[in-house]
């Protein structure tokens, strides 16, 4: 069994990937390996941040690893908040403040089209690989739903009747940006051992 370090401290994300991979790979978190350093996210793009985190971890420990970065891109705001999605309203990383700022900036805007973009960066046997997932949709006028995180309460995916925050995790993973990117990663990894 090959061990892969997921550059996250979120046990739910690790569990999700582990369940999709069966027993061919052991997926562990930063916490599982005792890695306590903050991974940098100083690049100008989502792809750049994903690669930066994976490269930092790989250089520090020499392990096979992957990381992901996600951003919300709103057309009427020229792609904002994009790479700054988590810190849109400031360094506190408050989802509520971020949503408030987004809704304020869009209050007179009729074009509310947007997309979530996730990039997964994998370093396996010293080789870098990128996988992207996109979920198209629109920003609602107000929050709907209690679940999810980040901008989920105001994001209505294209063709859906409820926001990501109103969906259970299985529904959301089936159509979400992160779900799409992770499925591409899983498919690649399965081919590596096939």
C-alpha positions, 0 to 999 in steps of 0.5 A: 500500500502506497502512502499519500499525505494530503496537505490538510488538517481536515479529517473529513477531507481525508476520509472522503478521499480514502473512501474513494481510493479503496485499499490501494493507497493510505491517505493521511493528513498533516496531523497524522504525520505530526507536520505542524508548519503552516503551508504557504499560500502566497501565489497569484493563482489557485493553481499556484497555491495548490502547487506551492503547498504540495512542493513545500511539503514534498521538499520538507519531508520527501513524501508523495503528497497532494494539496488542493486550493479552491476559489470562487470566481464571480464574473461581474467582479472580474473573477473576484474573490478568486485566489483570495476567497478565504480572506476576502473580507480580511485575514480573520477568514470569516465566512460570514464576513466574506459572504456579506462583502460579496453580497454588498459588492453585488447588490446592484448587479444583475449578472450573478454568474460565478464558478467554484474552481478547485485545483489539486496538485499531486507530487508522486514519485517526484512528478507533478500532476494537476487536476481541476474541477469547476462548478458553474452557478450563480450567486443568490441575493441572500443565504439559503441553507445551514450546511457546507462552508465558505460561500456555499449558502449563496452559491446555486449550482447550474441546474440545481434547485438548492444551494451547496449549503442545502445539500447533503455531502453526497449530493454536493460531492457528486457535482462540486468542483472539489468532487470533480477534481478529486475524482480526476485524482482518484482515477489517475492514482488507480491507473498508476497501480492498475 
